[in-house]
Amino acid sequence: MSEPAAAADRRAVLRRRIRLLVAATITYNVIEAIIALSAGTIASSVALIGFGLDSVIEVSSAAAVAWQFSGPDPERRERIALRVIAGSFLALAVYVTVEALRTLFGGDEPAHSTVGIALVAVSVVAMPFLAWAQRRAGRELGSASAVADSKQTLLCTYLSAGVLVGLVLNAALGWWWADPLVALGLAVVAVREGREALRGDSCCAPLRLDADPADDCGSPAGCTGSCCAGAPR
């Protein structure tokens, strides 16, 4: 098989892989959002509600990538997908900030949530695997939107860990204020990730498809897109 044909076949494989990973992400996050929003509403937990909304946003982000790769020329749809992902991050940051401040200064103390703790603990374990797989495929393909969506999934892991700490502190020690403080920290992370997604529309593609994705950022042309953010050196 000629080199161009092999490269084309590899790209097709990577696109199918990304579509499958996106489908898995959407399915998981729909279930997660329903449980988190219900449990968060019952417990009046802004961190848990924010976690549920992040799951909703993760679905919209994954759907944007699925839409991009459903067409014959995904690269042409990349900029729109990146804007959807960035907007999702920023919308989450605004909502969580407002609700966290309202909780802190309004004295609306969140209750304990055993269901929320169990759900978030599962996410801490499951999300990193999905994020790693999609990030690797996206970087090898040179897709900024796929990498940005993987970072959305990875943010869900950070979100899970932070929310878990807040829920456990509230349940074990009665530190209700840990819940909104964790939410404010997550809002800061969401703003940063949204800005990086907006800058990712000039993602560098690897020089060759059989290259190690970790080496993508070492190209002479340099790279400023989200594909290279946080890449191992």
JOGI-V898524 format. One line per field, one symbol per residue. burial: + if it has 16 or more other C-alpha atoms within 10 Angstrom, else -. A space follows every 10 residues. Layout:
burial: ???
//
This chain:
burial: ---------+ +--++-+++- +++-++-+++ -++-++++++ --++++++++ ++++++++++ ++++++-++- ---++-+++- ++++++++++ +++--++-++ +-++----++ +++--++-++ +-++--++-+ ++-+++++++ ++++++++++ ++++++++++ ++++++++++ +----+++++ +++++++-++ +-++++++++ +++++++-+- --+-+++--- --+++++++- ---
//
